[in-house]
Amino acid sequence: MIFTMPMGSEKKNIIDWESLSKWEIGVMVIMVPIFALVAGLEHIIAKLTGATYNEVNIIVYYLLIPS
């Protein structure tokens, strides 16, 4: 389970690793770096094209990935 805790002016996600199954931990270990890579590339594309991150995200997830 992931908890979002307010930490001053920013929020910090805290993962309760002990409540997760081995399967859930494995999925998180694989998916988090992949998501971070894709999100980073989307930010770079947004900066280069002048589009917003959300616009690039919509194009990637609804047009490029399904095709």
Phi and psi restraints in degrees (range 20) as a CNS / XPLOR table:
assign (resid 1 and name C) (resid 2 and name N)
       (resid 2 and name CA) (resid 2 and name C) 1.0 -110.6 20.0 2
assign (resid 2 and name N) (resid 2 and name CA)
       (resid 2 and name C) (resid 3 and name N) 1.0 129.8 20.0 2
assign (resid 2 and name C) (resid 3 and name N)
       (resid 3 and name CA) (resid 3 and name C) 1.0 -111.0 20.0 2
assign (resid 3 and name N) (resid 3 and name CA)
       (resid 3 and name C) (resid 4 and name N) 1.0 139.3 20.0 2
assign (resid 3 and name C) (resid 4 and name N)
       (resid 4 and name CA) (resid 4 and name C) 1.0 -103.5 20.0 2
assign (resid 4 and name N) (resid 4 and name CA)
       (resid 4 and name C) (resid 5 and name N) 1.0 120.1 20.0 2
assign (resid 4 and name C) (resid 5 and name N)
       (resid 5 and name CA) (resid 5 and name C) 1.0 -114.4 20.0 2
assign (resid 5 and name N) (resid 5 and name CA)
       (resid 5 and name C) (resid 6 and name N) 1.0 131.1 20.0 2
assign (resid 5 and name C) (resid 6 and name N)
       (resid 6 and name CA) (resid 6 and name C) 1.0 -69.9 20.0 2
assign (resid 6 and name N) (resid 6 and name CA)
       (resid 6 and name C) (resid 7 and name N) 1.0 128.7 20.0 2
assign (resid 6 and name C) (resid 7 and name N)
       (resid 7 and name CA) (resid 7 and name C) 1.0 -125.6 20.0 2
assign (resid 7 and name N) (resid 7 and name CA)
       (resid 7 and name C) (resid 8 and name N) 1.0 88.6 20.0 2
assign (resid 7 and name C) (resid 8 and name N)
       (resid 8 and name CA) (resid 8 and name C) 1.0 68.8 20.0 2
assign (resid 8 and name N) (resid 8 and name CA)
       (resid 8 and name C) (resid 9 and name N) 1.0 -124.9 20.0 2
assign (resid 8 and name C) (resid 9 and name N)
       (resid 9 and name CA) (resid 9 and name C) 1.0 -90.4 20.0 2
assign (resid 9 and name N) (resid 9 and name CA)
       (resid 9 and name C) (resid 10 and name N) 1.0 -6.0 20.0 2
assign (resid 9 and name C) (resid 10 and name N)
       (resid 10 and name CA) (resid 10 and name C) 1.0 -120.8 20.0 2
assign (resid 10 and name N) (resid 10 and name CA)
       (resid 10 and name C) (resid 11 and name N) 1.0 158.7 20.0 2
assign (resid 10 and name C) (resid 11 and name N)
       (resid 11 and name CA) (resid 11 and name C) 1.0 -101.2 20.0 2
assign (resid 11 and name N) (resid 11 and name CA)
       (resid 11 and name C) (resid 12 and name N) 1.0 148.6 20.0 2
assign (resid 11 and name C) (resid 12 and name N)
       (resid 12 and name CA) (resid 12 and name C) 1.0 -130.1 20.0 2
assign (resid 12 and name N) (resid 12 and name CA)
       (resid 12 and name C) (resid 13 and name N) 1.0 129.7 20.0 2
assign (resid 12 and name C) (resid 13 and name N)
       (resid 13 and name CA) (resid 13 and name C) 1.0 -83.5 20.0 2
assign (resid 13 and name N) (resid 13 and name CA)
       (resid 13 and name C) (resid 14 and name N) 1.0 130.4 20.0 2
assign (resid 13 and name C) (resid 14 and name N)
       (resid 14 and name CA) (resid 14 and name C) 1.0 -118.4 20.0 2
assign (resid 14 and name N) (resid 14 and name CA)
       (resid 14 and name C) (resid 15 and name N) 1.0 125.2 20.0 2
assign (resid 14 and name C) (resid 15 and name N)
       (resid 15 and name CA) (resid 15 and name C) 1.0 -99.1 20.0 2
assign (resid 15 and name N) (resid 15 and name CA)
       (resid 15 and name C) (resid 16 and name N) 1.0 126.5 20.0 2
assign (resid 15 and name C) (resid 16 and name N)
       (resid 16 and name CA) (resid 16 and name C) 1.0 -86.1 20.0 2
assign (resid 16 and name N) (resid 16 and name CA)
       (resid 16 and name C) (resid 17 and name N) 1.0 84.2 20.0 2
assign (resid 16 and name C) (resid 17 and name N)
       (resid 17 and name CA) (resid 17 and name C) 1.0 -61.1 20.0 2
assign (resid 17 and name N) (resid 17 and name CA)
       (resid 17 and name C) (resid 18 and name N) 1.0 -31.2 20.0 2
assign (resid 17 and name C) (resid 18 and name N)
       (resid 18 and name CA) (resid 18 and name C) 1.0 -69.1 20.0 2
assign (resid 18 and name N) (resid 18 and name CA)
       (resid 18 and name C) (resid 19 and name N) 1.0 -22.9 20.0 2
assign (resid 18 and name C) (resid 19 and name N)
       (resid 19 and name CA) (resid 19 and name C) 1.0 -88.3 20.0 2
assign (resid 19 and name N) (resid 19 and name CA)
       (resid 19 and name C) (resid 20 and name N) 1.0 -4.8 20.0 2
assign (resid 19 and name C) (resid 20 and name N)
       (resid 20 and name CA) (resid 20 and name C) 1.0 -91.4 20.0 2
assign (resid 20 and name N) (resid 20 and name CA)
       (resid 20 and name C) (resid 21 and name N) 1.0 147.0 20.0 2
assign (resid 20 and name C) (resid 21 and name N)
       (resid 21 and name CA) (resid 21 and name C) 1.0 -78.3 20.0 2
assign (resid 21 and name N) (resid 21 and name CA)
       (resid 21 and name C) (resid 22 and name N) 1.0 167.7 20.0 2
assign (resid 21 and name C) (resid 22 and name N)
       (resid 22 and name CA) (resid 22 and name C) 1.0 -61.1 20.0 2
assign (resid 22 and name N) (resid 22 and name CA)
       (resid 22 and name C) (resid 23 and name N) 1.0 -37.3 20.0 2
assign (resid 22 and name C) (resid 23 and name N)
       (resid 23 and name CA) (resid 23 and name C) 1.0 -61.8 20.0 2
assign (resid 23 and name N) (resid 23 and name CA)
       (resid 23 and name C) (resid 24 and name N) 1.0 -46.8 20.0 2
assign (resid 23 and name C) (resid 24 and name N)
       (resid 24 and name CA) (resid 24 and name C) 1.0 -63.7 20.0 2
assign (resid 24 and name N) (resid 24 and name CA)
       (resid 24 and name C) (resid 25 and name N) 1.0 -39.1 20.0 2
assign (resid 24 and name C) (resid 25 and name N)
       (resid 25 and name CA) (resid 25 and name C) 1.0 -64.5 20.0 2
assign (resid 25 and name N) (resid 25 and name CA)
       (resid 25 and name C) (resid 26 and name N) 1.0 -44.4 20.0 2
assign (resid 25 and name C) (resid 26 and name N)
       (resid 26 and name CA) (resid 26 and name C) 1.0 -60.4 20.0 2
assign (resid 26 and name N) (resid 26 and name CA)
       (resid 26 and name C) (resid 27 and name N) 1.0 -42.4 20.0 2
assign (resid 26 and name C) (resid 27 and name N)
       (resid 27 and name CA) (resid 27 and name C) 1.0 -62.6 20.0 2
assign (resid 27 and name N) (resid 27 and name CA)
       (resid 27 and name C) (resid 28 and name N) 1.0 -43.7 20.0 2
assign (resid 27 and name C) (resid 28 and name N)
       (resid 28 and name CA) (resid 28 and name C) 1.0 -65.4 20.0 2
assign (resid 28 and name N) (resid 28 and name CA)
       (resid 28 and name C) (resid 29 and name N) 1.0 -40.4 20.0 2
assign (resid 28 and name C) (resid 29 and name N)
       (resid 29 and name CA) (resid 29 and name C) 1.0 -63.2 20.0 2
assign (resid 29 and name N) (resid 29 and name CA)
       (resid 29 and name C) (resid 30 and name N) 1.0 -33.5 20.0 2
assign (resid 29 and name C) (resid 30 and name N)
       (resid 30 and name CA) (resid 30 and name C) 1.0 -83.4 20.0 2
assign (resid 30 and name N) (resid 30 and name CA)
       (resid 30 and name C) (resid 31 and name N) 1.0 -44.7 20.0 2
assign (resid 30 and name C) (resid 31 and name N)
       (resid 31 and name CA) (resid 31 and name C) 1.0 -76.0 20.0 2
assign (resid 31 and name N) (resid 31 and name CA)
       (resid 31 and name C) (resid 32 and name N) 1.0 -35.9 20.0 2
assign (resid 31 and name C) (resid 32 and name N)
       (resid 32 and name CA) (resid 32 and name C) 1.0 -61.1 20.0 2
assign (resid 32 and name N) (resid 32 and name CA)
       (resid 32 and name C) (resid 33 and name N) 1.0 -47.7 20.0 2
assign (resid 32 and name C) (resid 33 and name N)
       (resid 33 and name CA) (resid 33 and name C) 1.0 -65.5 20.0 2
assign (resid 33 and name N) (resid 33 and name CA)
       (resid 33 and name C) (resid 34 and name N) 1.0 -35.1 20.0 2
assign (resid 33 and name C) (resid 34 and name N)
       (resid 34 and name CA) (resid 34 and name C) 1.0 -65.1 20.0 2
assign (resid 34 and name N) (resid 34 and name CA)
       (resid 34 and name C) (resid 35 and name N) 1.0 -45.5 20.0 2
assign (resid 34 and name C) (resid 35 and name N)
       (resid 35 and name CA) (resid 35 and name C) 1.0 -60.8 20.0 2
assign (resid 35 and name N) (resid 35 and name CA)
       (resid 35 and name C) (resid 36 and name N) 1.0 -43.2 20.0 2
assign (resid 35 and name C) (resid 36 and name N)
       (resid 36 and name CA) (resid 36 and name C) 1.0 -61.8 20.0 2
assign (resid 36 and name N) (resid 36 and name CA)
       (resid 36 and name C) (resid 37 and name N) 1.0 -40.5 20.0 2
assign (resid 36 and name C) (resid 37 and name N)
       (resid 37 and name CA) (resid 37 and name C) 1.0 -64.7 20.0 2
assign (resid 37 and name N) (resid 37 and name CA)
       (resid 37 and name C) (resid 38 and name N) 1.0 -48.5 20.0 2
assign (resid 37 and name C) (resid 38 and name N)
       (resid 38 and name CA) (resid 38 and name C) 1.0 -63.7 20.0 2
assign (resid 38 and name N) (resid 38 and name CA)
       (resid 38 and name C) (resid 39 and name N) 1.0 -43.6 20.0 2
assign (resid 38 and name C) (resid 39 and name N)
       (resid 39 and name CA) (resid 39 and name C) 1.0 -63.2 20.0 2
assign (resid 39 and name N) (resid 39 and name CA)
       (resid 39 and name C) (resid 40 and name N) 1.0 -40.5 20.0 2
assign (resid 39 and name C) (resid 40 and name N)
       (resid 40 and name CA) (resid 40 and name C) 1.0 -62.1 20.0 2
assign (resid 40 and name N) (resid 40 and name CA)
       (resid 40 and name C) (resid 41 and name N) 1.0 -43.7 20.0 2
assign (resid 40 and name C) (resid 41 and name N)
       (resid 41 and name CA) (resid 41 and name C) 1.0 -64.1 20.0 2
assign (resid 41 and name N) (resid 41 and name CA)
       (resid 41 and name C) (resid 42 and name N) 1.0 -38.4 20.0 2
assign (resid 41 and name C) (resid 42 and name N)
       (resid 42 and name CA) (resid 42 and name C) 1.0 -64.6 20.0 2
assign (resid 42 and name N) (resid 42 and name CA)
       (resid 42 and name C) (resid 43 and name N) 1.0 -38.0 20.0 2
assign (resid 42 and name C) (resid 43 and name N)
       (resid 43 and name CA) (resid 43 and name C) 1.0 -64.7 20.0 2
assign (resid 43 and name N) (resid 43 and name CA)
       (resid 43 and name C) (resid 44 and name N) 1.0 -40.7 20.0 2
assign (resid 43 and name C) (resid 44 and name N)
       (resid 44 and name CA) (resid 44 and name C) 1.0 -64.9 20.0 2
assign (resid 44 and name N) (resid 44 and name CA)
       (resid 44 and name C) (resid 45 and name N) 1.0 -45.5 20.0 2
assign (resid 44 and name C) (resid 45 and name N)
       (resid 45 and name CA) (resid 45 and name C) 1.0 -61.1 20.0 2
assign (resid 45 and name N) (resid 45 and name CA)
       (resid 45 and name C) (resid 46 and name N) 1.0 -41.7 20.0 2
assign (resid 45 and name C) (resid 46 and name N)
       (resid 46 and name CA) (resid 46 and name C) 1.0 -61.7 20.0 2
assign (resid 46 and name N) (resid 46 and name CA)
       (resid 46 and name C) (resid 47 and name N) 1.0 -42.8 20.0 2
assign (resid 46 and name C) (resid 47 and name N)
       (resid 47 and name CA) (resid 47 and name C) 1.0 -66.4 20.0 2
assign (resid 47 and name N) (resid 47 and name CA)
       (resid 47 and name C) (resid 48 and name N) 1.0 -40.1 20.0 2
assign (resid 47 and name C) (resid 48 and name N)
       (resid 48 and name CA) (resid 48 and name C) 1.0 -71.1 20.0 2
assign (resid 48 and name N) (resid 48 and name CA)
       (resid 48 and name C) (resid 49 and name N) 1.0 -34.4 20.0 2
assign (resid 48 and name C) (resid 49 and name N)
       (resid 49 and name CA) (resid 49 and name C) 1.0 -95.3 20.0 2
assign (resid 49 and name N) (resid 49 and name CA)
       (resid 49 and name C) (resid 50 and name N) 1.0 -14.9 20.0 2
assign (resid 49 and name C) (resid 50 and name N)
       (resid 50 and name CA) (resid 50 and name C) 1.0 84.5 20.0 2
assign (resid 50 and name N) (resid 50 and name CA)
       (resid 50 and name C) (resid 51 and name N) 1.0 1.8 20.0 2
assign (resid 50 and name C) (resid 51 and name N)
       (resid 51 and name CA) (resid 51 and name C) 1.0 -82.9 20.0 2
assign (resid 51 and name N) (resid 51 and name CA)
       (resid 51 and name C) (resid 52 and name N) 1.0 166.0 20.0 2
assign (resid 51 and name C) (resid 52 and name N)
       (resid 52 and name CA) (resid 52 and name C) 1.0 -84.8 20.0 2
assign (resid 52 and name N) (resid 52 and name CA)
       (resid 52 and name C) (resid 53 and name N) 1.0 162.8 20.0 2
assign (resid 52 and name C) (resid 53 and name N)
       (resid 53 and name CA) (resid 53 and name C) 1.0 -58.6 20.0 2
assign (resid 53 and name N) (resid 53 and name CA)
       (resid 53 and name C) (resid 54 and name N) 1.0 -42.2 20.0 2
assign (resid 53 and name C) (resid 54 and name N)
       (resid 54 and name CA) (resid 54 and name C) 1.0 -63.7 20.0 2
assign (resid 54 and name N) (resid 54 and name CA)
       (resid 54 and name C) (resid 55 and name N) 1.0 -38.3 20.0 2
assign (resid 54 and name C) (resid 55 and name N)
       (resid 55 and name CA) (resid 55 and name C) 1.0 -64.4 20.0 2
assign (resid 55 and name N) (resid 55 and name CA)
       (resid 55 and name C) (resid 56 and name N) 1.0 -44.0 20.0 2
assign (resid 55 and name C) (resid 56 and name N)
       (resid 56 and name CA) (resid 56 and name C) 1.0 -65.2 20.0 2
assign (resid 56 and name N) (resid 56 and name CA)
       (resid 56 and name C) (resid 57 and name N) 1.0 -40.2 20.0 2
assign (resid 56 and name C) (resid 57 and name N)
       (resid 57 and name CA) (resid 57 and name C) 1.0 -60.3 20.0 2
assign (resid 57 and name N) (resid 57 and name CA)
       (resid 57 and name C) (resid 58 and name N) 1.0 -43.0 20.0 2
assign (resid 57 and name C) (resid 58 and name N)
       (resid 58 and name CA) (resid 58 and name C) 1.0 -63.0 20.0 2
assign (resid 58 and name N) (resid 58 and name CA)
       (resid 58 and name C) (resid 59 and name N) 1.0 -44.0 20.0 2
assign (resid 58 and name C) (resid 59 and name N)
       (resid 59 and name CA) (resid 59 and name C) 1.0 -62.1 20.0 2
assign (resid 59 and name N) (resid 59 and name CA)
       (resid 59 and name C) (resid 60 and name N) 1.0 -45.5 20.0 2
assign (resid 59 and name C) (resid 60 and name N)
       (resid 60 and name CA) (resid 60 and name C) 1.0 -65.5 20.0 2
assign (resid 60 and name N) (resid 60 and name CA)
       (resid 60 and name C) (resid 61 and name N) 1.0 -51.5 20.0 2
assign (resid 60 and name C) (resid 61 and name N)
       (resid 61 and name CA) (resid 61 and name C) 1.0 -80.6 20.0 2
assign (resid 61 and name N) (resid 61 and name CA)
       (resid 61 and name C) (resid 62 and name N) 1.0 -24.8 20.0 2
assign (resid 61 and name C) (resid 62 and name N)
       (resid 62 and name CA) (resid 62 and name C) 1.0 -106.9 20.0 2
assign (resid 62 and name N) (resid 62 and name CA)
       (resid 62 and name C) (resid 63 and name N) 1.0 -17.4 20.0 2
assign (resid 62 and name C) (resid 63 and name N)
       (resid 63 and name CA) (resid 63 and name C) 1.0 -116.2 20.0 2
assign (resid 63 and name N) (resid 63 and name CA)
       (resid 63 and name C) (resid 64 and name N) 1.0 -46.0 20.0 2
assign (resid 63 and name C) (resid 64 and name N)
       (resid 64 and name CA) (resid 64 and name C) 1.0 -80.4 20.0 2
assign (resid 64 and name N) (resid 64 and name CA)
       (resid 64 and name C) (resid 65 and name N) 1.0 -48.0 20.0 2
assign (resid 64 and name C) (resid 65 and name N)
       (resid 65 and name CA) (resid 65 and name C) 1.0 -65.0 20.0 2
assign (resid 65 and name N) (resid 65 and name CA)
       (resid 65 and name C) (resid 66 and name N) 1.0 -44.5 20.0 2
assign (resid 65 and name C) (resid 66 and name N)
       (resid 66 and name CA) (resid 66 and name C) 1.0 -66.3 20.0 2
assign (resid 66 and name N) (resid 66 and name CA)
       (resid 66 and name C) (resid 67 and name N) 1.0 -23.0 20.0 2
